[in-house]
Amino acid sequence: MSRQQGVNWRRHRRMVLQLWVMSSLHLGLWLPLVTTTLIEMNIQPLFMIDHLETMQFAPYFIPLFLPMICLSSQPELMSKIKNLIRIRRMNRVSAVT
């Protein structure tokens, strides 16, 4: 008989955070369209008819945001980006009057 080990959530913290962010992105971009469509079909046919066409394009942004989400979960890359931003801030020169 083998004993099953419990899930060590500390080891999987980054994965859970990345999954939560990706799920939030999907819900945030799909939920307005789905609720508006359901309200139009069942309750009020002209509900937000002016904005429906704009909302239909929102899910197309999901594949554009996914690489940023995946790359932001890499701590080495994030530290390099932060260092790059700090270096640029130090090079500011003000005019002497």
N, C-alpha and C positions, 0 to 999 in steps of 0.2 A: 504494500500500500504506500502510495506516495502522498506526502502532505503538500497541500497547495499553499504557496506563500501569499501573504496579503500584498496588496498593491502599495508600493512605496511612492506616495504622492509627491514627496520632495524631489525624487528623481525625474518625475514626469511633469514637473511644474511648467516648464517652457512649452511642452507639447499641449498641455491643457489650456494655457494662456493663448497660444496660437489658434487652437481650435475654437476657443471662445470668441476671439476677434474675428475669425473667418465667419463663424455663425452669425455674429452680430452684423457683419457687413451684408451677408445675404438677407437676413431678416430686415435690416434697415432699408435695403433697396427694393425688395420684393413686396414687403407688407403693405405699403401705401397703394400699390397697384392692385394687389389682390383684394384688399378691403374695398377699394373704390369700385372695382368690377363687381364684387358680390353685392354691394349696395345698389348699383345700377341694375343688376339682373333681378333682384328680389324686391326692392323697396321703391326706389325713385329712379326712373329711367334717365333723367337728365342731371343726375348728381355729378358735379365736377366735370361736366362734359368738356369744358374749355381746357382743363389741365390734364385730361386723360392721355392725350397724345404725347405730352411732355413726360409723363410718368412712365410711359411704355419704353422710353429710351434709358431709364435709370438702370435696369439690370445689365445693360451692355457695359457699364463701368466696372462690374465685378472682376472680369479678367484683367482689367488694367490695374486694379488695386491689389490683386493677389500677390504679385511678385514683391511689392513693397512690404506686405505683411510678412511674407516668408523671410525676406532679408532682414527685417527689423527684429526677428527672433534670434539672429546670430549675434552673440555678444561681442565677438572679435570685430565684426564689421561695424557695429554701432560705436564701439570705442574709437575706431579709425575715423569714422565720420565726425564724431565729436571733437577729436583732436584736430581734424582739418578745419572745422568751424572755429576752434579756438585760435589756430594759427592765423587765420584770416582776420580775426578781430584784433590781434596784436599789431597788425601792420597798418592800422589806421593812422593817418597823418592829418593834423588840423592846420589850417592856415594861420600864420602869425600876422597880426595886424598892429 
